[in-house]
Each structure stands twice: as C-alpha cells, then as structure tokens.
Amino acid sequence: MLNKLIGFLIDIWRERKTILDLAKNDFRAKYTNSILGIVWAFVVPFSTILIMWFVFEFGFRSVPVDDVPFILFYIPAFLAWNYFSDVFSSASGCLWEYSYMIKKMCFRVSVLPIVKLISAGFVHMFFIFVIFVMFGLYGYKVSIYNFQVLYYFLSMDILLMGLTWLCSALAVFSKDISNVISVILQVGFWATPIVWVPNNLPEKVNIILKCNPMYYICNGYRESFIYHKWFWENKAECFYFWGITVVVFVIGANMFRRLRPQFADVM
C-alpha cells in the first residue's frame, strides 16, 4: 500500500503541469457563458457572508459567542463547509465530466479529483484571506495560531480525496450517487457546528455529532482564529479524525483501483 501511495505521489509530480492546466480550465469553464465570468466564483460566497452578517448583526441582534461577534464565529466554519460541499459534489461526478480523457487518452484517471480540489482551492484560499481581513476589521490582530488553518485545509483535502475516489468510482455505475451526496450534504450542514454553538448542546448529543469528521475541521478553523488552540491539544478528536480519514482514504483508493478497468466500457 505504501509503495502504491508513493507511486501515486510521483505520478502527481510528473503530471503537475497537466493537473494545474486542467484545474485552471475547470475554474474558468464554470463561468464561461456568464458576463462577469470567474467573478461569480467570489460573488456568491461573499454575498452569503454579507447577508448573514446583516441578518445576525442587525436582524436577530445575535449575542456574542465567547465574547466574539457571532458573524466572526460563523464565517470560518461556513467557509470550510462551503469548500467541502463544493468539492464533494463536483469531484464525485468528475469522471463523467472528463469521460473523453478516460476513453481516448493515456492518463492517470485517479488524479481527476485533484483537479477539482485545486480548482475550488483557488476560491477557498481567497476566502481564507477574507477571514483575516474580517477579524482585522473587528480589531483582532494576526496570530501565529491563525496560520494553523492551513493544516486543517490540507487535512480536509485528504479526507476529500478518499471520499471523491469512492463516490466518483461508484457514480460511473449509478447516477443515484449524486442524489445521495446531496442528501448527505444537507444533513451534514446541520450536523456540523456552523450555525450552532457546540458548548450549548448536551454532552451526549455533542459526542454523537463529533462522529462527523467535518466537526473537527470546522471547529479547527474556529480554534485557529478565535480560541487560539493548537490542533494537538484535542488529542482524542485529532486521533479520531485521522483514523476515519485514513480508513476512508484506503477504502476510496482501493475501490477506485478495482473499478478503474471498467470505466471506459461503461462510459
């Protein structure tokens, strides 16, 4: 297994130019027929942030959470989930989207989900910068803890790789996978600490919700900017997340490898 992983990483390095070119083209293609073009990639999440800021600050007049304005509590987790849901839904159907490459080209198909990761990553990195700006506008100074967000970002990418390998391989044989993913994302949004405060829930409920690996990521984004805690301080959550991530990664990689020879025939 280790040898295969090393071989995969070597192939990614060899194909890095092709992967980056595909990611750039994928990023542009989403907004090709619109007047504003790629500006829409930033307008939609940014408008959501502004709406939530107005609703919580002036509509509901939400009280601060741990002495932090609610909008600052909300934004880090929301942006982490927005990236996760975007990649999970789009990358899971990437084999059909790039079916012409599978049929006609000698290309390592397993790198296609990475194209979606990088494509969505362009926008997400911009919004990580937005988080810094928003905290700065509220008077919070930049801290070394803030840059820990990159660890959680990369951790989420590894989890997404396993999930998208698994789901993209299955999606070749069943169109129902996209509907299942939509349901998972709808339920997952409310099962993740985005609009609710974990400490306000009963301990038993909190333990159940922590089984969701995105709980660790969204909470980690907050801890990087609000609570200033290192990721290794929550040892139990850290070990659980990486245990789940490794299992998903291995299952996804093996499923993709076993079904790969049948992709061209089915498509």
C-alpha positions as a Markdown table, in Angstrom:
| # | Residue | x | y | z |
|---|---|---|---|---|
| 1 | Met | 0.0 | 0.0 | 0.0 |
| 2 | Leu | 2.8 | 2.4 | 0.9 |
| 3 | Asn | 4.6 | 1.7 | -2.4 |
| 4 | Lys | 1.4 | 2.4 | -4.3 |
| 5 | Leu | 0.9 | 5.7 | -2.4 |
| 6 | Ile | 4.5 | 6.7 | -3.2 |
| 7 | Gly | 4.0 | 5.8 | -6.9 |
| 8 | Phe | 0.8 | 7.9 | -6.9 |
| 9 | Leu | 2.6 | 10.9 | -5.4 |
| 10 | Ile | 5.4 | 10.6 | -8.0 |
| 11 | Asp | 2.8 | 10.5 | -10.8 |
| 12 | Ile | 1.1 | 13.6 | -9.4 |
| 13 | Trp | 4.5 | 15.4 | -9.6 |
| 14 | Arg | 5.1 | 14.2 | -13.1 |
| 15 | Glu | 1.7 | 15.3 | -14.2 |
| 16 | Arg | 1.7 | 18.5 | -12.2 |
| 17 | Lys | 1.6 | 20.8 | -15.3 |
| 18 | Thr | -1.3 | 18.9 | -16.8 |
| 19 | Ile | -3.2 | 18.9 | -13.5 |
| 20 | Leu | -2.7 | 22.6 | -13.0 |
| 21 | Asp | -3.8 | 23.4 | -16.6 |
| 22 | Leu | -6.9 | 21.2 | -16.1 |
| 23 | Ala | -7.6 | 23.0 | -12.8 |
| 24 | Lys | -7.4 | 26.4 | -14.4 |
| 25 | Asn | -9.6 | 25.4 | -17.3 |
| 26 | Asp | -12.1 | 23.8 | -14.9 |
| 27 | Phe | -12.2 | 27.0 | -12.9 |
| 28 | Arg | -12.8 | 29.1 | -16.0 |
| 29 | Ala | -15.3 | 26.7 | -17.5 |
| 30 | Lys | -17.8 | 27.0 | -14.7 |
| 31 | Tyr | -18.4 | 30.7 | -15.6 |
| 32 | Thr | -17.6 | 30.7 | -19.3 |
| 33 | Asn | -21.1 | 31.8 | -20.5 |
| 34 | Ser | -21.7 | 34.4 | -17.9 |
| 35 | Ile | -21.0 | 38.1 | -18.3 |
| 36 | Leu | -19.0 | 38.5 | -15.1 |
| 37 | Gly | -17.1 | 35.3 | -15.7 |
| 38 | Ile | -15.0 | 34.0 | -12.8 |
| 39 | Val | -16.1 | 36.9 | -10.7 |
| 40 | Trp | -19.2 | 34.8 | -9.8 |
| 41 | Ala | -16.9 | 32.3 | -8.0 |
| 42 | Phe | -16.3 | 35.0 | -5.4 |
| 43 | Val | -19.6 | 37.0 | -5.6 |
| 44 | Val | -21.8 | 34.1 | -4.5 |
| 45 | Pro | -20.0 | 33.1 | -1.2 |
| 46 | Phe | -19.2 | 36.8 | -0.5 |
| 47 | Ser | -22.9 | 37.8 | -0.9 |
| 48 | Thr | -23.8 | 35.0 | 1.5 |
| 49 | Ile | -21.4 | 36.3 | 4.1 |
| 50 | Leu | -22.8 | 39.8 | 3.8 |
| 51 | Ile | -26.4 | 38.5 | 4.1 |
| 52 | Met | -25.5 | 36.5 | 7.2 |
| 53 | Trp | -23.7 | 39.5 | 8.7 |
| 54 | Phe | -26.7 | 41.7 | 8.2 |
| 55 | Val | -29.2 | 39.1 | 9.5 |
| 56 | Phe | -27.3 | 38.2 | 12.6 |
| 57 | Glu | -25.9 | 41.6 | 13.5 |
| 58 | Phe | -29.0 | 43.8 | 12.7 |
| 59 | Gly | -31.9 | 41.4 | 12.3 |
| 60 | Phe | -31.5 | 38.9 | 15.1 |
| 61 | Arg | -29.1 | 41.0 | 17.0 |
| 62 | Ser | -27.3 | 37.9 | 18.0 |
| 63 | Val | -25.3 | 37.9 | 21.2 |
| 64 | Pro | -21.6 | 37.3 | 21.0 |
| 65 | Val | -20.3 | 33.8 | 21.4 |
| 66 | Asp | -17.4 | 33.6 | 24.0 |
| 67 | Asp | -17.1 | 37.4 | 23.6 |
| 68 | Val | -16.7 | 37.1 | 19.8 |
| 69 | Pro | -19.3 | 38.7 | 17.4 |
| 70 | Phe | -21.5 | 35.9 | 16.0 |
| 71 | Ile | -20.5 | 36.7 | 12.4 |
| 72 | Leu | -16.9 | 36.0 | 13.3 |
| 73 | Phe | -17.9 | 32.8 | 15.0 |
| 74 | Tyr | -19.9 | 31.8 | 11.9 |
| 75 | Ile | -17.6 | 32.7 | 9.0 |
| 76 | Pro | -14.6 | 30.3 | 9.5 |
| 77 | Ala | -16.8 | 27.2 | 9.8 |
| 78 | Phe | -19.1 | 28.3 | 7.0 |
| 79 | Leu | -16.2 | 28.8 | 4.5 |
| 80 | Ala | -14.7 | 25.4 | 5.5 |
| 81 | Trp | -18.1 | 23.7 | 4.9 |
| 82 | Asn | -18.6 | 25.7 | 1.6 |
| 83 | Tyr | -15.3 | 24.4 | 0.2 |
| 84 | Phe | -16.0 | 20.8 | 1.4 |
| 85 | Ser | -19.5 | 20.7 | -0.1 |
| 86 | Asp | -18.3 | 22.3 | -3.4 |
| 87 | Val | -15.5 | 19.7 | -3.9 |
| 88 | Phe | -17.5 | 16.7 | -2.7 |
| 89 | Ser | -20.4 | 17.4 | -5.0 |
| 90 | Ser | -18.4 | 18.4 | -8.1 |
| 91 | Ala | -15.5 | 15.9 | -7.8 |
| 92 | Ser | -17.8 | 13.0 | -7.3 |
| 93 | Gly | -19.1 | 13.4 | -10.8 |
| 94 | Cys | -15.7 | 14.3 | -12.4 |
| 95 | Leu | -15.3 | 11.0 | -14.3 |
| 96 | Trp | -18.4 | 11.6 | -16.4 |
| 97 | Glu | -17.3 | 15.2 | -16.9 |
| 98 | Tyr | -13.9 | 14.1 | -18.2 |
| 99 | Ser | -15.0 | 10.9 | -19.8 |
| 100 | Tyr | -13.3 | 11.9 | -23.1 |
| 101 | Met | -10.0 | 11.6 | -21.3 |
| 102 | Ile | -10.8 | 8.2 | -19.9 |
| 103 | Lys | -11.8 | 6.9 | -23.3 |
| 104 | Lys | -9.2 | 8.4 | -25.6 |
| 105 | Met | -6.1 | 9.3 | -23.6 |
| 106 | Cys | -3.4 | 7.6 | -21.7 |
| 107 | Phe | -3.9 | 9.4 | -18.5 |
| 108 | Arg | -3.9 | 8.6 | -14.8 |
| 109 | Val | -7.6 | 8.9 | -14.1 |
| 110 | Ser | -7.1 | 8.9 | -10.3 |
| 111 | Val | -5.7 | 12.5 | -10.4 |
| 112 | Leu | -9.0 | 13.9 | -11.7 |
| 113 | Pro | -10.5 | 14.6 | -8.2 |
| 114 | Ile | -7.3 | 16.6 | -7.5 |
| 115 | Val | -8.2 | 18.9 | -10.4 |
| 116 | Lys | -11.5 | 19.7 | -8.6 |
| 117 | Leu | -9.6 | 20.2 | -5.3 |
| 118 | Ile | -7.2 | 22.7 | -6.9 |
| 119 | Ser | -10.0 | 24.4 | -8.9 |
| 120 | Ala | -12.1 | 25.0 | -5.7 |
| 121 | Gly | -9.0 | 25.7 | -3.7 |
| 122 | Phe | -8.3 | 28.9 | -5.7 |
| 123 | Val | -11.5 | 30.4 | -4.3 |
| 124 | His | -11.1 | 29.0 | -0.8 |
| 125 | Met | -7.6 | 30.5 | -0.4 |
| 126 | Phe | -9.0 | 33.9 | -1.3 |
| 127 | Phe | -11.7 | 33.5 | 1.4 |
| 128 | Ile | -9.2 | 32.4 | 4.0 |
| 129 | Phe | -7.6 | 35.8 | 3.3 |
| 130 | Val | -11.1 | 37.3 | 3.8 |
| 131 | Ile | -11.3 | 35.7 | 7.2 |
| 132 | Phe | -8.0 | 37.5 | 8.2 |
| 133 | Val | -9.5 | 40.8 | 6.9 |
| 134 | Met | -12.8 | 40.4 | 8.8 |
| 135 | Phe | -11.1 | 39.7 | 12.0 |
| 136 | Gly | -8.8 | 42.6 | 11.4 |
| 137 | Leu | -11.8 | 44.9 | 10.9 |
| 138 | Tyr | -13.1 | 43.9 | 14.3 |
| 139 | Gly | -9.8 | 44.7 | 15.9 |
| 140 | Tyr | -8.2 | 41.2 | 16.2 |
| 141 | Lys | -4.5 | 41.1 | 15.5 |
| 142 | Val | -2.9 | 38.4 | 13.3 |
| 143 | Ser | -1.6 | 35.5 | 15.5 |
| 144 | Ile | 0.6 | 32.5 | 14.7 |
| 145 | Tyr | -2.3 | 30.3 | 15.6 |
| 146 | Asn | -4.2 | 31.7 | 12.6 |
| 147 | Phe | -1.9 | 30.0 | 10.1 |
| 148 | Gln | -2.8 | 26.7 | 11.6 |
| 149 | Val | -5.9 | 27.0 | 9.3 |
| 150 | Leu | -3.6 | 25.6 | 6.5 |
| 151 | Tyr | -3.2 | 22.3 | 8.5 |
| 152 | Tyr | -7.0 | 22.0 | 8.7 |
| 153 | Phe | -7.3 | 22.9 | 5.0 |
| 154 | Leu | -4.8 | 20.1 | 3.9 |
| 155 | Ser | -6.5 | 17.7 | 6.3 |
| 156 | Met | -9.8 | 18.3 | 4.7 |
| 157 | Asp | -8.2 | 17.8 | 1.3 |
| 158 | Ile | -7.0 | 14.3 | 2.3 |
| 159 | Leu | -10.5 | 13.4 | 3.6 |
| 160 | Leu | -12.0 | 14.7 | 0.3 |
| 161 | Met | -9.6 | 12.6 | -1.7 |
| 162 | Gly | -10.8 | 9.4 | -0.2 |
| 163 | Leu | -14.5 | 10.4 | -0.4 |
| 164 | Thr | -14.3 | 11.6 | -4.0 |
| 165 | Trp | -12.3 | 8.5 | -5.2 |
| 166 | Leu | -15.0 | 6.3 | -3.6 |
| 167 | Cys | -18.0 | 8.3 | -4.9 |
| 168 | Ser | -16.7 | 9.2 | -8.3 |
| 169 | Ala | -16.0 | 5.5 | -9.0 |
| 170 | Leu | -19.5 | 4.4 | -7.8 |
| 171 | Ala | -21.1 | 7.3 | -9.8 |
| 172 | Val | -19.9 | 5.8 | -13.0 |
| 173 | Phe | -22.2 | 2.9 | -12.4 |
| 174 | Ser | -25.1 | 4.7 | -10.7 |
| 175 | Lys | -26.4 | 8.2 | -11.2 |
| 176 | Asp | -28.1 | 7.9 | -7.8 |
| 177 | Ile | -24.8 | 8.7 | -6.1 |
| 178 | Ser | -25.2 | 12.4 | -6.9 |
| 179 | Asn | -28.6 | 12.4 | -5.2 |
| 180 | Val | -27.2 | 10.5 | -2.2 |
| 181 | Ile | -24.4 | 13.1 | -1.9 |
| 182 | Ser | -27.0 | 16.0 | -2.0 |
| 183 | Val | -28.8 | 14.4 | 0.9 |
| 184 | Ile | -25.6 | 13.8 | 2.9 |
| 185 | Leu | -24.6 | 17.5 | 2.4 |
| 186 | Gln | -28.0 | 18.8 | 3.5 |
| 187 | Val | -27.9 | 16.7 | 6.7 |
| 188 | Gly | -24.2 | 17.3 | 7.2 |
| 189 | Phe | -24.7 | 21.1 | 7.2 |
| 190 | Trp | -26.9 | 20.9 | 10.3 |
| 191 | Ala | -24.8 | 18.1 | 11.9 |
| 192 | Thr | -21.7 | 20.3 | 11.7 |
| 193 | Pro | -21.1 | 23.2 | 14.2 |
| 194 | Ile | -21.7 | 26.0 | 11.6 |
| 195 | Val | -24.7 | 28.0 | 12.9 |
| 196 | Trp | -24.9 | 26.4 | 16.3 |
| 197 | Val | -22.5 | 26.5 | 19.3 |
| 198 | Pro | -21.1 | 23.1 | 20.4 |
| 199 | Asn | -20.9 | 24.0 | 24.1 |
| 200 | Asn | -24.7 | 24.8 | 24.2 |
| 201 | Leu | -25.6 | 21.2 | 23.4 |
| 202 | Pro | -25.9 | 18.3 | 25.9 |
| 203 | Glu | -22.7 | 16.4 | 26.2 |
| 204 | Lys | -24.3 | 13.1 | 24.8 |
| 205 | Val | -25.5 | 14.9 | 21.7 |
| 206 | Asn | -22.2 | 16.6 | 21.3 |
| 207 | Ile | -20.4 | 13.2 | 21.4 |
| 208 | Ile | -22.7 | 11.9 | 18.6 |
| 209 | Leu | -22.1 | 14.9 | 16.4 |
| 210 | Lys | -18.4 | 14.7 | 16.8 |
| 211 | Cys | -18.6 | 11.4 | 14.8 |
| 212 | Asn | -18.9 | 13.7 | 11.8 |
| 213 | Pro | -15.3 | 14.3 | 10.6 |
| 214 | Met | -16.2 | 17.8 | 9.4 |
| 215 | Tyr | -16.9 | 18.7 | 13.1 |
| 216 | Tyr | -13.2 | 18.5 | 13.6 |
| 217 | Ile | -12.4 | 20.7 | 10.6 |
| 218 | Cys | -15.0 | 23.4 | 11.2 |
| 219 | Asn | -14.2 | 23.6 | 14.8 |
| 220 | Gly | -10.5 | 23.6 | 13.9 |
| 221 | Tyr | -11.0 | 26.7 | 11.7 |
| 222 | Arg | -12.6 | 28.4 | 14.6 |
| 223 | Glu | -9.8 | 27.4 | 17.0 |
| 224 | Ser | -7.3 | 28.8 | 14.6 |
| 225 | Phe | -8.9 | 32.3 | 14.7 |
| 226 | Ile | -10.9 | 32.5 | 17.9 |
| 227 | Tyr | -9.8 | 30.2 | 20.6 |
| 228 | His | -6.1 | 30.0 | 19.7 |
| 229 | Lys | -5.6 | 26.3 | 20.4 |
| 230 | Trp | -3.1 | 24.0 | 18.6 |
| 231 | Phe | -4.5 | 21.1 | 16.8 |
| 232 | Trp | -2.6 | 18.6 | 19.0 |
| 233 | Glu | -4.3 | 19.9 | 22.2 |
| 234 | Asn | -7.5 | 18.0 | 21.3 |
| 235 | Lys | -5.8 | 14.6 | 21.1 |
| 236 | Ala | -9.0 | 12.4 | 21.1 |
| 237 | Glu | -10.6 | 14.4 | 18.3 |
| 238 | Cys | -7.4 | 14.5 | 16.3 |
| 239 | Phe | -6.8 | 10.7 | 16.5 |
| 240 | Tyr | -10.5 | 10.1 | 15.7 |
| 241 | Phe | -10.4 | 12.3 | 12.6 |
| 242 | Trp | -7.2 | 10.9 | 11.2 |
| 243 | Gly | -8.4 | 7.3 | 12.0 |
| 244 | Ile | -11.6 | 8.0 | 10.0 |
| 245 | Thr | -9.7 | 9.8 | 7.2 |
| 246 | Val | -7.2 | 7.0 | 6.8 |
| 247 | Val | -9.9 | 4.4 | 6.6 |
| 248 | Val | -11.9 | 6.5 | 4.0 |
| 249 | Phe | -8.7 | 7.2 | 2.0 |
| 250 | Val | -7.8 | 3.5 | 1.9 |
| 251 | Ile | -11.3 | 2.3 | 1.0 |
| 252 | Gly | -11.7 | 5.0 | -1.6 |
| 253 | Ala | -8.3 | 4.3 | -3.2 |
| 254 | Asn | -9.0 | 0.5 | -3.3 |
| 255 | Met | -12.5 | 0.9 | -4.7 |
| 256 | Phe | -11.2 | 3.3 | -7.4 |
| 257 | Arg | -8.4 | 0.9 | -8.4 |
| 258 | Arg | -10.7 | -2.1 | -8.6 |
| 259 | Leu | -13.4 | -0.4 | -10.7 |
| 260 | Arg | -11.0 | 1.6 | -12.9 |
| 261 | Pro | -10.7 | -1.1 | -15.7 |
| 262 | Gln | -14.4 | -0.9 | -16.2 |
| 263 | Phe | -14.8 | 2.8 | -16.6 |
| 264 | Ala | -14.2 | 3.1 | -20.3 |
| 265 | Asp | -16.6 | 0.2 | -21.1 |
| 266 | Val | -19.4 | 1.7 | -19.0 |
| 267 | Met | -18.9 | 5.2 | -20.4 |
